[in-house]
Structures are given as structure tokens and as C-alpha cells.
Amino acid sequence: MISPEQVRLVSGASAPILLLTGAPVHPALPALRLRDGAAPALDGWSVLARLTLCVLDGPGDAGCLFPTLGGAAGPEQVSRWCAEVERAGGALVVSLPDGTDPDGPFDWPALLDGRSHGGFARAAA
């Protein structure tokens, strides 16, 4: 389980984004590099988005769980993000190394230079 302070739920992009910082799954995820403007699929990974919790499940023992309420996002924002995950069929997972503030401003092109890890995780049924 990770703290809600390590998570940011981003809505309004072409796909909902699950932004993690200092999460134990970071080394298990591949370096995130866009291909033809799209994020690669995370084979073997899924995301279960609910109002009270979110599960990012990977192959083997890889994965994490975190409460969605209680962090920076309020219930309406979490509900909107969960609905976007359902509509998009998943979420773009962006995992940042330790020491990055998930609520700070981001230079998205710099994040996609291999420093961040992740890809598109399909929604769990």
C-alpha cells in the first residue's frame, strides 16, 4: 500500500493519468517513451479504479494499492477520474522516482525522456 500523497489523478488528457512518485513498482515498470505520440501498452498490468481505492496490478508480485480519497483529490475529482478510466479502458501510468512532488508543476516532455516509467494499463474488469 502506498500513501495518497504519492499519487496524483490527472483528468482531462487524452487518457486519464495515474501519476505515482516514489512507488515501489517504479523499478518493475518499463521506461516510458512515447512511440508515434502514444504510450506503449503495459502488458500484464491492469488498473482497478474505484472511488475509495485504486489497485495497479502487475505481473507476479508487482503492484500497489492506494486509497483514492484522503489525498489532494476530492470525491468529485476521484469519481470523474474513475469514470474516465472506465471510458478509456484504462489509464496512462507515469511513475516518477523518489523525491518528485506529485502535486508540483511538470515538464511533461522531460518526464518522457526515460526518467519516468510506465505505459498504458488496461482497466480491470
Sequence and secondary structure as in RCSB ss.txt:
>XXXX:A:sequence
MISPEQVRLVSGASAPILLLTGAPVHPALPALRLRDGAAPALDGWSVLARLTLCVLDGPGDAGCLFPTLGGAAGP
EQVSRWCAEVERAGGALVVSLPDGTDPDGPFDWPALLDGRSHGGFARAAA
>XXXX:A:secstr
   GGGEEEE SSSS EEEEES TTGGGS B   BTTB  EEEEEEEEE SSEEEEE STT EEEEESTTSSS H
HHHHHHHHHHHHHTEEEEEEE TT  TTS   HHHHTTTTSEEEEEEE  
